[in-house]
Amino acid sequence: MKEHKFAVGTRVLFNPPPRHHAAASGDYIVAGLMPADGEGNQYRIENRADRHQRVVHEAELSKATFAPAVIPRNFSRY
């Protein structure tokens, strides 16, 4: 199993694929590391604006290039 690229608390940009047209792209925090599936590592991420969480694949994320994140609460591995 390949290691996760992003750690819990990392600020990331979510770039949803076209099939997820309703998913809000943008600024998120990695809230948890999820087990890999057939498409690779997964993450639970939380939208910084509305606190909505979703599960996404590593390929849909990129590291944010702005100020470091402030972890809003204690997140778990699963």
Biopython code that builds the backbone (N, CA, C, O; Angstrom):
import numpy as np
from Bio.PDB.StructureBuilder import StructureBuilder

atoms = [
    (1, "MET", "N", (0.835, -1.173, 0.000)),
    (1, "MET", "CA", (0.000, 0.000, 0.000)),
    (1, "MET", "C", (0.890, 1.251, 0.000)),
    (1, "MET", "O", (1.836, 1.341, 0.782)),
    (2, "LYS", "N", (0.591, 2.190, -0.858)),
    (2, "LYS", "CA", (1.344, 3.429, -0.974)),
    (2, "LYS", "C", (0.974, 4.387, 0.161)),
    (2, "LYS", "O", (-0.192, 4.485, 0.543)),
    (3, "GLU", "N", (1.981, 5.095, 0.699)),
    (3, "GLU", "CA", (1.713, 6.070, 1.762)),
    (3, "GLU", "C", (0.870, 7.219, 1.250)),
    (3, "GLU", "O", (0.919, 7.569, 0.071)),
    (4, "HIS", "N", (0.086, 7.807, 2.163)),
    (4, "HIS", "CA", (-0.706, 8.982, 1.818)),
    (4, "HIS", "C", (0.233, 10.171, 1.573)),
    (4, "HIS", "O", (1.220, 10.346, 2.288)),
    (5, "LYS", "N", (-0.074, 10.961, 0.588)),
    (5, "LYS", "CA", (0.728, 12.127, 0.210)),
    (5, "LYS", "C", (0.510, 13.300, 1.166)),
    (5, "LYS", "O", (1.435, 14.074, 1.412)),
    (6, "PHE", "N", (-0.714, 13.442, 1.711)),
    (6, "PHE", "CA", (-1.070, 14.562, 2.573)),
    (6, "PHE", "C", (-1.366, 14.079, 3.989)),
    (6, "PHE", "O", (-1.994, 13.037, 4.174)),
    (7, "ALA", "N", (-0.917, 14.829, 4.977)),
    (7, "ALA", "CA", (-1.159, 14.489, 6.384)),
    (7, "ALA", "C", (-2.437, 15.161, 6.877)),
    (7, "ALA", "O", (-2.904, 16.137, 6.289)),
    (8, "VAL", "N", (-2.992, 14.633, 7.951)),
    (8, "VAL", "CA", (-4.146, 15.254, 8.590)),
    (8, "VAL", "C", (-3.760, 16.682, 8.992)),
    (8, "VAL", "O", (-2.686, 16.915, 9.546)),
    (9, "GLY", "N", (-4.650, 17.624, 8.705)),
    (9, "GLY", "CA", (-4.410, 19.023, 9.023)),
    (9, "GLY", "C", (-3.812, 19.821, 7.880)),
    (9, "GLY", "O", (-3.712, 21.045, 7.974)),
    (10, "THR", "N", (-3.407, 19.155, 6.796)),
    (10, "THR", "CA", (-2.833, 19.840, 5.644)),
    (10, "THR", "C", (-3.915, 20.607, 4.896)),
    (10, "THR", "O", (-5.020, 20.101, 4.695)),
    (11, "ARG", "N", (-3.598, 21.803, 4.493)),
    (11, "ARG", "CA", (-4.520, 22.616, 3.696)),
    (11, "ARG", "C", (-4.324, 22.217, 2.235)),
    (11, "ARG", "O", (-3.204, 22.238, 1.725)),
    (12, "VAL", "N", (-5.425, 21.850, 1.561)),
    (12, "VAL", "CA", (-5.364, 21.366, 0.184)),
    (12, "VAL", "C", (-6.408, 22.065, -0.682)),
    (12, "VAL", "O", (-7.349, 22.684, -0.187)),
    (13, "LEU", "N", (-6.206, 21.944, -1.987)),
    (13, "LEU", "CA", (-7.194, 22.399, -2.957)),
    (13, "LEU", "C", (-7.858, 21.166, -3.550)),
    (13, "LEU", "O", (-7.179, 20.243, -3.997)),
    (14, "PHE", "N", (-9.183, 21.152, -3.553)),
    (14, "PHE", "CA", (-9.954, 20.054, -4.109)),
    (14, "PHE", "C", (-10.365, 20.423, -5.528)),
    (14, "PHE", "O", (-10.985, 21.463, -5.751)),
    (15, "ASN", "N", (-10.021, 19.571, -6.483)),
    (15, "ASN", "CA", (-10.352, 19.759, -7.895)),
    (15, "ASN", "C", (-11.216, 18.586, -8.329)),
    (15, "ASN", "O", (-10.690, 17.587, -8.820)),
    (16, "PRO", "N", (-12.546, 18.685, -8.158)),
    (16, "PRO", "CA", (-13.411, 17.544, -8.468)),
    (16, "PRO", "C", (-13.421, 17.216, -9.954)),
    (16, "PRO", "O", (-13.314, 18.109, -10.795)),
    (17, "PRO", "N", (-13.550, 15.931, -10.273)),
    (17, "PRO", "CA", (-13.654, 15.545, -11.683)),
    (17, "PRO", "C", (-15.010, 15.988, -12.234)),
    (17, "PRO", "O", (-15.924, 16.266, -11.458)),
    (18, "PRO", "N", (-15.154, 16.059, -13.545)),
    (18, "PRO", "CA", (-16.405, 16.520, -14.148)),
    (18, "PRO", "C", (-17.642, 15.739, -13.695)),
    (18, "PRO", "O", (-18.736, 16.301, -13.654)),
    (19, "ARG", "N", (-17.491, 14.471, -13.357)),
    (19, "ARG", "CA", (-18.658, 13.678, -12.933)),
    (19, "ARG", "C", (-19.223, 14.136, -11.590)),
    (19, "ARG", "O", (-20.350, 13.780, -11.245)),
    (20, "HIS", "N", (-18.461, 14.917, -10.829)),
    (20, "HIS", "CA", (-18.918, 15.455, -9.544)),
    (20, "HIS", "C", (-19.203, 16.950, -9.679)),
    (20, "HIS", "O", (-18.684, 17.753, -8.904)),
    (21, "HIS", "N", (-20.011, 17.318, -10.641)),
    (21, "HIS", "CA", (-20.269, 18.729, -10.926)),
    (21, "HIS", "C", (-20.874, 19.485, -9.745)),
    (21, "HIS", "O", (-20.752, 20.709, -9.682)),
    (22, "ALA", "N", (-21.517, 18.797, -8.815)),
    (22, "ALA", "CA", (-22.130, 19.468, -7.671)),
    (22, "ALA", "C", (-21.138, 19.696, -6.522)),
    (22, "ALA", "O", (-21.433, 20.451, -5.595)),
    (23, "ALA", "N", (-19.984, 19.060, -6.574)),
    (23, "ALA", "CA", (-18.992, 19.190, -5.502)),
    (23, "ALA", "C", (-18.300, 20.548, -5.584)),
    (23, "ALA", "O", (-17.888, 20.985, -6.659)),
    (24, "ALA", "N", (-18.183, 21.194, -4.458)),
    (24, "ALA", "CA", (-17.542, 22.512, -4.407)),
    (24, "ALA", "C", (-16.023, 22.372, -4.428)),
    (24, "ALA", "O", (-15.437, 21.761, -3.534)),
    (25, "SER", "N", (-15.397, 22.937, -5.445)),
    (25, "SER", "CA", (-13.935, 22.924, -5.490)),
    (25, "SER", "C", (-13.416, 24.000, -4.555)),
    (25, "SER", "O", (-14.179, 24.851, -4.098)),
    (26, "GLY", "N", (-12.120, 23.966, -4.268)),
    (26, "GLY", "CA", (-11.522, 25.032, -3.482)),
    (26, "GLY", "C", (-10.748, 24.575, -2.273)),
    (26, "GLY", "O", (-10.156, 23.496, -2.258)),
    (27, "ASP", "N", (-10.764, 25.420, -1.256)),
    (27, "ASP", "CA", (-9.936, 25.332, -0.060)),
    (27, "ASP", "C", (-10.521, 24.368, 0.973)),
    (27, "ASP", "O", (-11.632, 24.565, 1.465)),
    (28, "TYR", "N", (-9.750, 23.315, 1.295)),
    (28, "TYR", "CA", (-10.181, 22.299, 2.255)),
    (28, "TYR", "C", (-9.040, 21.980, 3.219)),
    (28, "TYR", "O", (-7.889, 22.347, 2.984)),
    (29, "ILE", "N", (-9.380, 21.293, 4.300)),
    (29, "ILE", "CA", (-8.419, 20.757, 5.264)),
    (29, "ILE", "C", (-8.558, 19.237, 5.256)),
    (29, "ILE", "O", (-9.674, 18.717, 5.241)),
    (30, "VAL", "N", (-7.432, 18.521, 5.267)),
    (30, "VAL", "CA", (-7.490, 17.062, 5.375)),
    (30, "VAL", "C", (-7.925, 16.729, 6.801)),
    (30, "VAL", "O", (-7.226, 17.035, 7.768)),
    (31, "ALA", "N", (-9.094, 16.097, 6.909)),
    (31, "ALA", "CA", (-9.662, 15.767, 8.215)),
    (31, "ALA", "C", (-9.357, 14.342, 8.641)),
    (31, "ALA", "O", (-9.404, 14.031, 9.832)),
    (32, "GLY", "N", (-9.043, 13.468, 7.684)),
    (32, "GLY", "CA", (-8.748, 12.084, 8.029)),
    (32, "GLY", "C", (-8.180, 11.323, 6.850)),
    (32, "GLY", "O", (-8.446, 11.655, 5.695)),
    (33, "LEU", "N", (-7.396, 10.301, 7.150)),
    (33, "LEU", "CA", (-6.837, 9.421, 6.138)),
    (33, "LEU", "C", (-7.729, 8.193, 6.045)),
    (33, "LEU", "O", (-8.048, 7.571, 7.059)),
    (34, "MET", "N", (-8.129, 7.846, 4.830)),
    (34, "MET", "CA", (-9.020, 6.721, 4.610)),
    (34, "MET", "C", (-8.241, 5.595, 3.916)),
    (34, "MET", "O", (-7.224, 5.855, 3.273)),
    (35, "PRO", "N", (-8.708, 4.361, 4.042)),
    (35, "PRO", "CA", (-8.045, 3.255, 3.350)),
    (35, "PRO", "C", (-8.127, 3.428, 1.831)),
    (35, "PRO", "O", (-9.062, 4.043, 1.317)),
    (36, "ALA", "N", (-7.153, 2.887, 1.132)),
    (36, "ALA", "CA", (-7.151, 2.939, -0.334)),
    (36, "ALA", "C", (-8.247, 2.049, -0.894)),
    (36, "ALA", "O", (-8.626, 1.043, -0.293)),
    (37, "ASP", "N", (-8.750, 2.442, -2.063)),
    (37, "ASP", "CA", (-9.673, 1.586, -2.796)),
    (37, "ASP", "C", (-9.020, 1.262, -4.138)),
    (37, "ASP", "O", (-7.806, 1.426, -4.266)),
    (38, "GLY", "N", (-9.748, 0.823, -5.113)),
    (38, "GLY", "CA", (-9.188, 0.458, -6.407)),
    (38, "GLY", "C", (-8.561, 1.617, -7.157)),
    (38, "GLY", "O", (-7.756, 1.399, -8.063)),
    (39, "GLU", "N", (-8.912, 2.850, -6.799)),
    (39, "GLU", "CA", (-8.384, 4.035, -7.477)),
    (39, "GLU", "C", (-7.245, 4.703, -6.708)),
    (39, "GLU", "O", (-6.686, 5.689, -7.188)),
    (40, "GLY", "N", (-6.891, 4.199, -5.543)),
    (40, "GLY", "CA", (-5.793, 4.769, -4.764)),
    (40, "GLY", "C", (-6.222, 5.287, -3.409)),
    (40, "GLY", "O", (-7.337, 5.032, -2.955)),
    (41, "ASN", "N", (-5.319, 6.023, -2.764)),
    (41, "ASN", "CA", (-5.575, 6.548, -1.425)),
    (41, "ASN", "C", (-6.766, 7.490, -1.415)),
    (41, "ASN", "O", (-7.030, 8.207, -2.380)),
    (42, "GLN", "N", (-7.486, 7.466, -0.284)),
    (42, "GLN", "CA", (-8.633, 8.344, -0.105)),
    (42, "GLN", "C", (-8.426, 9.196, 1.144)),
    (42, "GLN", "O", (-7.664, 8.840, 2.042)),
    (43, "TYR", "N", (-9.118, 10.318, 1.176)),
    (43, "TYR", "CA", (-9.042, 11.261, 2.289)),
    (43, "TYR", "C", (-10.442, 11.740, 2.639)),
    (43, "TYR", "O", (-11.321, 11.817, 1.781)),
    (44, "ARG", "N", (-10.633, 12.060, 3.912)),
    (44, "ARG", "CA", (-11.824, 12.796, 4.330)),
    (44, "ARG", "C", (-11.372, 14.249, 4.432)),
    (44, "ARG", "O", (-10.447, 14.560, 5.181)),
    (45, "ILE", "N", (-12.017, 15.136, 3.686)),
    (45, "ILE", "CA", (-11.633, 16.540, 3.698)),
    (45, "ILE", "C", (-12.817, 17.380, 4.172)),
    (45, "ILE", "O", (-13.975, 16.989, 4.025)),
    (46, "GLU", "N", (-12.500, 18.539, 4.742)),
    (46, "GLU", "CA", (-13.541, 19.443, 5.246)),
    (46, "GLU", "C", (-13.408, 20.792, 4.578)),
    (46, "GLU", "O", (-12.328, 21.381, 4.547)),
    (47, "ASN", "N", (-14.520, 21.278, 4.041)),
    (47, "ASN", "CA", (-14.553, 22.596, 3.429)),
    (47, "ASN", "C", (-14.322, 23.644, 4.506)),
    (47, "ASN", "O", (-14.972, 23.616, 5.551)),
    (48, "ARG", "N", (-13.409, 24.560, 4.260)),
    (48, "ARG", "CA", (-13.079, 25.568, 5.270)),
    (48, "ARG", "C", (-14.187, 26.588, 5.461)),
    (48, "ARG", "O", (-14.285, 27.189, 6.531)),
    (49, "ALA", "N", (-15.020, 26.799, 4.460)),
    (49, "ALA", "CA", (-16.073, 27.814, 4.566)),
    (49, "ALA", "C", (-17.321, 27.284, 5.264)),
    (49, "ALA", "O", (-17.822, 27.912, 6.197)),
    (50, "ASP", "N", (-17.828, 26.127, 4.817)),
    (50, "ASP", "CA", (-19.111, 25.657, 5.353)),
    (50, "ASP", "C", (-19.004, 24.419, 6.239)),
    (50, "ASP", "O", (-20.022, 23.916, 6.714)),
    (51, "ARG", "N", (-17.787, 23.918, 6.470)),
    (51, "ARG", "CA", (-17.501, 22.762, 7.345)),
    (51, "ARG", "C", (-18.054, 21.448, 6.809)),
    (51, "ARG", "O", (-18.067, 20.457, 7.539)),
    (52, "HIS", "N", (-18.513, 21.405, 5.553)),
    (52, "HIS", "CA", (-19.009, 20.167, 4.946)),
    (52, "HIS", "C", (-17.838, 19.228, 4.700)),
    (52, "HIS", "O", (-16.786, 19.652, 4.221)),
    (53, "GLN", "N", (-18.023, 17.943, 5.029)),
    (53, "GLN", "CA", (-16.973, 16.951, 4.797)),
    (53, "GLN", "C", (-17.357, 16.031, 3.652)),
    (53, "GLN", "O", (-18.536, 15.773, 3.410)),
    (54, "ARG", "N", (-16.339, 15.540, 2.949)),
    (54, "ARG", "CA", (-16.536, 14.585, 1.861)),
    (54, "ARG", "C", (-15.319, 13.673, 1.781)),
    (54, "ARG", "O", (-14.254, 14.007, 2.301)),
    (55, "VAL", "N", (-15.475, 12.521, 1.131)),
    (55, "VAL", "CA", (-14.370, 11.588, 0.904)),
    (55, "VAL", "C", (-13.963, 11.723, -0.557)),
    (55, "VAL", "O", (-14.802, 11.666, -1.456)),
    (56, "VAL", "N", (-12.650, 11.906, -0.783)),
    (56, "VAL", "CA", (-12.124, 12.110, -2.133)),
    (56, "VAL", "C", (-10.867, 11.275, -2.337)),
    (56, "VAL", "O", (-10.279, 10.770, -1.381)),
    (57, "HIS", "N", (-10.469, 11.140, -3.583)),
    (57, "HIS", "CA", (-9.238, 10.425, -3.925)),
    (57, "HIS", "C", (-8.059, 11.393, -3.969)),
    (57, "HIS", "O", (-8.224, 12.587, -4.216)),
    (58, "GLU", "N", (-6.884, 10.860, -3.728)),
    (58, "GLU", "CA", (-5.661, 11.661, -3.696)),
    (58, "GLU", "C", (-5.441, 12.428, -5.006)),
    (58, "GLU", "O", (-4.948, 13.556, -4.979)),
    (59, "ALA", "N", (-5.797, 11.837, -6.142)),
    (59, "ALA", "CA", (-5.600, 12.483, -7.442)),
    (59, "ALA", "C", (-6.443, 13.752, -7.600)),
    (59, "ALA", "O", (-6.166, 14.575, -8.472)),
    (60, "GLU", "N", (-7.468, 13.912, -6.761)),
    (60, "GLU", "CA", (-8.340, 15.086, -6.836)),
    (60, "GLU", "C", (-7.839, 16.237, -5.966)),
    (60, "GLU", "O", (-8.468, 17.294, -5.911)),
    (61, "LEU", "N", (-6.709, 16.035, -5.288)),
    (61, "LEU", "CA", (-6.177, 17.040, -4.367)),
    (61, "LEU", "C", (-4.822, 17.558, -4.819)),
    (61, "LEU", "O", (-4.046, 16.848, -5.459)),
    (62, "SER", "N", (-4.558, 18.802, -4.475)),
    (62, "SER", "CA", (-3.223, 19.372, -4.648)),
    (62, "SER", "C", (-2.932, 20.212, -3.413)),
    (62, "SER", "O", (-3.849, 20.719, -2.766)),
    (63, "LYS", "N", (-1.656, 20.357, -3.091)),
    (63, "LYS", "CA", (-1.280, 21.111, -1.896)),
    (63, "LYS", "C", (-1.555, 22.595, -2.122)),
    (63, "LYS", "O", (-1.203, 23.146, -3.165)),
    (64, "ALA", "N", (-2.181, 23.230, -1.150)),
    (64, "ALA", "CA", (-2.439, 24.660, -1.227)),
    (64, "ALA", "C", (-1.112, 25.405, -1.112)),
    (64, "ALA", "O", (-0.227, 24.990, -0.364)),
    (65, "THR", "N", (-0.976, 26.487, -1.841)),
    (65, "THR", "CA", (0.288, 27.224, -1.866)),
    (65, "THR", "C", (0.217, 28.518, -1.073)),
    (65, "THR", "O", (1.075, 29.385, -1.236)),
    (66, "PHE", "N", (-0.784, 28.666, -0.220)),
    (66, "PHE", "CA", (-0.907, 29.871, 0.589)),
    (66, "PHE", "C", (-0.654, 29.559, 2.050)),
    (66, "PHE", "O", (-0.161, 28.477, 2.371)),
    (67, "ALA", "N", (-0.976, 30.469, 2.930)),
    (67, "ALA", "CA", (-0.653, 30.384, 4.359)),
    (67, "ALA", "C", (-0.984, 29.017, 4.955)),
    (67, "ALA", "O", (-1.942, 28.375, 4.524)),
    (68, "PRO", "N", (-0.203, 28.562, 5.944)),
    (68, "PRO", "CA", (-0.450, 27.262, 6.567)),
    (68, "PRO", "C", (-1.817, 27.203, 7.233)),
    (68, "PRO", "O", (-2.364, 28.218, 7.664)),
    (69, "ALA", "N", (-2.343, 26.016, 7.305)),
    (69, "ALA", "CA", (-3.665, 25.803, 7.885)),
    (69, "ALA", "C", (-3.636, 25.890, 9.403)),
    (69, "ALA", "O", (-2.623, 25.613, 10.046)),
    (70, "VAL", "N", (-4.759, 26.277, 9.944)),
    (70, "VAL", "CA", (-4.974, 26.208, 11.380)),
    (70, "VAL", "C", (-5.957, 25.070, 11.571)),
    (70, "VAL", "O", (-7.087, 25.131, 11.088)),
    (71, "ILE", "N", (-5.533, 24.040, 12.271)),
    (71, "ILE", "CA", (-6.386, 22.872, 12.454)),
    (71, "ILE", "C", (-7.501, 23.252, 13.438)),
    (71, "ILE", "O", (-7.219, 23.554, 14.597)),
    (72, "PRO", "N", (-8.770, 23.239, 12.987)),
    (72, "PRO", "CA", (-9.855, 23.702, 13.829)),
    (72, "PRO", "C", (-10.247, 22.785, 14.967)),
    (72, "PRO", "O", (-10.826, 23.246, 15.950)),
    (73, "ARG", "N", (-9.950, 21.505, 14.865)),
    (73, "ARG", "CA", (-10.278, 20.572, 15.947)),
    (73, "ARG", "C", (-9.457, 19.306, 15.788)),
    (73, "ARG", "O", (-8.708, 19.162, 14.822)),
    (74, "ASN", "N", (-9.596, 18.405, 16.720)),
    (74, "ASN", "CA", (-8.816, 17.168, 16.729)),
    (74, "ASN", "C", (-9.401, 16.166, 15.724)),
    (74, "ASN", "O", (-10.459, 15.592, 15.981)),
    (75, "PHE", "N", (-8.738, 15.950, 14.602)),
    (75, "PHE", "CA", (-9.202, 15.009, 13.587)),
    (75, "PHE", "C", (-8.589, 13.635, 13.842)),
    (75, "PHE", "O", (-7.547, 13.509, 14.485)),
    (76, "SER", "N", (-9.256, 12.620, 13.328)),
    (76, "SER", "CA", (-8.797, 11.256, 13.548)),
    (76, "SER", "C", (-8.253, 10.635, 12.267)),
    (76, "SER", "O", (-8.407, 11.196, 11.181)),
    (77, "ARG", "N", (-7.628, 9.492, 12.400)),
    (77, "ARG", "CA", (-7.102, 8.778, 11.242)),
    (77, "ARG", "C", (-8.229, 8.168, 10.427)),
    (77, "ARG", "O", (-8.133, 8.147, 9.200)),
    (78, "TYR", "N", (-9.284, 7.676, 11.043)),
    (78, "TYR", "CA", (-10.427, 7.079, 10.313)),
    (78, "TYR", "C", (-11.708, 7.653, 10.826)),
    (78, "TYR", "O", (-12.782, 7.288, 10.350)),
]
sb = StructureBuilder()
sb.init_structure("model")
sb.init_model(0)
sb.init_chain("A")
sb.init_seg("    ")
for serial, (resi, resn, name, xyz) in enumerate(atoms, 1):
    if name == "N":
        sb.init_residue(resn, " ", resi, " ")
    sb.init_atom(name, np.array(xyz, "f"), 0.0, 1.0, " ", f" {name:<3s}", serial, name[0])
structure = sb.get_structure()
